[in-house]
Amino acid sequence: QLQLTESGGGSVLAGESLTLSCAASGTAFGINSMGWFRQSPGKTREMVAMVGGGAARYANSVKGRFTITRSLETMTVDLQMNNRKPEDTAVYYCKFSTLSAEEAWGPGTQVTVSS
């Protein structure tokens, strides 16, 4: 089974940049996709960015501001967040999906953006 650990969360001012990192440990048949989700108080968890099959996709709200990168060799996925906005404040979770349909979630890391 996979275990995920996020890092890089914190508080930033609007307009500043922040990078989140997620590292996986354990064993898996094969990684199908990696991604980042977020959840704000009172809202459902939403996809922020995903990469799989060589293609990346983003939520409309973060296109042009966030960039997802991954390494299958090191089993890590990063989320570079530029031009942060207060509405980006949320708990961010990374998620891995494997070829055997296993899903693993990280415990989450808080990101707060102040205006």
C-alpha positions as CSV (number, residue, x, y, z in Angstrom):
1,Q,0.0,0.0,0.0
2,L,1.0,3.6,-0.6
3,Q,1.4,6.2,2.1
4,L,1.5,9.9,1.1
5,T,3.0,12.8,2.9
6,E,2.4,16.5,1.9
7,S,4.7,19.3,2.8
8,G,5.1,23.0,2.0
9,G,1.8,24.4,3.3
10,G,1.7,27.6,5.2
11,S,0.5,31.2,5.2
12,V,1.3,33.6,2.3
13,L,0.1,37.0,1.2
14,A,-2.0,37.3,-2.0
15,G,0.2,37.4,-5.0
16,E,3.0,35.4,-3.4
17,S,4.1,31.9,-4.6
18,L,4.1,28.6,-2.7
19,T,5.1,25.1,-3.7
20,L,3.5,22.0,-2.2
21,S,5.2,18.6,-2.4
22,C,3.9,15.1,-1.9
23,A,6.0,12.0,-1.5
24,A,4.8,8.5,-1.6
25,S,6.3,5.5,0.2
26,G,5.4,1.8,0.2
27,T,4.7,-0.4,-2.8
28,A,2.3,-0.1,-5.7
29,F,1.6,-2.0,-8.8
30,G,2.0,1.1,-10.9
31,I,1.0,4.7,-10.7
32,N,-1.8,5.7,-13.0
33,S,-2.3,9.3,-11.9
34,M,-1.2,11.8,-9.3
35,G,-3.0,14.9,-8.3
36,W,-3.9,17.6,-5.9
37,F,-7.3,18.4,-4.4
38,R,-8.4,21.0,-1.9
39,Q,-11.2,21.6,0.5
40,S,-12.4,24.8,2.0
41,P,-14.6,25.0,5.1
42,G,-18.2,24.2,4.1
43,K,-17.3,23.1,0.6
44,T,-16.8,19.8,-1.0
45,R,-13.3,18.6,-2.0
46,E,-12.4,19.7,-5.5
47,M,-9.8,18.7,-8.0
48,V,-7.1,21.3,-8.4
49,A,-4.6,19.6,-10.8
50,M,-4.1,16.1,-12.0
51,V,-1.4,14.4,-14.2
52,G,-1.7,11.0,-15.8
53,G,-1.1,9.4,-19.1
54,G,1.3,12.2,-19.9
55,A,-1.3,14.9,-19.7
56,A,-2.1,17.4,-17.0
57,R,-5.4,19.1,-16.4
58,Y,-6.4,21.9,-14.1
59,A,-9.4,23.4,-12.5
60,N,-10.5,26.5,-14.3
61,S,-9.9,28.6,-11.2
62,V,-6.2,27.8,-11.2
63,K,-5.3,27.6,-14.9
64,G,-2.4,29.8,-15.7
65,R,-1.4,30.2,-12.0
66,F,-0.7,26.6,-10.8
67,T,1.6,24.0,-12.3
68,I,1.8,20.4,-11.5
69,T,4.9,18.3,-11.9
70,R,5.6,14.7,-11.1
71,S,8.4,12.2,-11.0
72,L,7.4,8.5,-11.3
73,E,11.0,7.5,-10.4
74,T,10.9,9.2,-7.0
75,M,7.1,9.0,-6.7
76,T,6.7,12.7,-5.9
77,V,4.3,15.3,-7.2
78,D,4.6,19.0,-6.7
79,L,2.2,21.9,-7.1
80,Q,3.7,25.2,-7.9
81,M,1.2,27.9,-7.0
82,N,1.8,31.4,-8.3
83,N,-0.3,34.6,-7.9
84,R,-2.1,33.2,-4.9
85,K,-5.6,34.5,-4.1
86,P,-7.5,34.5,-0.8
87,E,-10.0,32.0,-2.4
88,D,-7.1,29.5,-2.7
89,T,-7.2,29.1,1.1
90,A,-8.0,25.5,1.8
91,V,-6.6,22.2,3.0
92,Y,-4.7,20.7,0.1
93,Y,-4.5,16.9,-0.3
94,C,-2.5,14.9,-2.7
95,K,-3.8,11.7,-4.2
96,F,-2.3,8.8,-6.1
97,S,-4.2,6.3,-8.1
98,T,-2.6,3.0,-9.2
99,L,-3.2,0.7,-12.2
100,S,-4.7,-1.8,-9.8
101,A,-7.4,0.9,-8.8
102,E,-5.9,1.6,-5.4
103,E,-6.2,5.1,-4.2
104,A,-4.1,6.8,-1.6
105,W,-4.6,10.2,0.0
106,G,-2.3,12.3,2.1
107,P,-3.4,13.7,5.4
108,G,-3.6,17.3,4.0
109,T,-1.7,20.5,4.5
110,Q,-3.2,23.9,5.3
111,V,-2.6,26.8,2.9
112,T,-3.8,30.2,3.9
113,V,-3.7,33.2,1.6
114,S,-4.2,36.7,3.2
115,S,-5.1,39.8,1.2
